[in-house]
């Protein structure tokens, strides 16, 4: 029963990972990989979550820039 209880959450994660697969497979124009692709995958995932009234994933913090 526990796995079925987590199914909506697992589906949301799958949407995120399938978005990355699609990004690589489609060889889309624009920035490849990195923050832009992660932001896009999270946006699709959160759209899925919103439609199903699930908790949204927060955006990733921007990478800190170290000063030398």
Helices and strands as residue ranges (DSSP letters): H 2-5, H 7-26, H 34-51
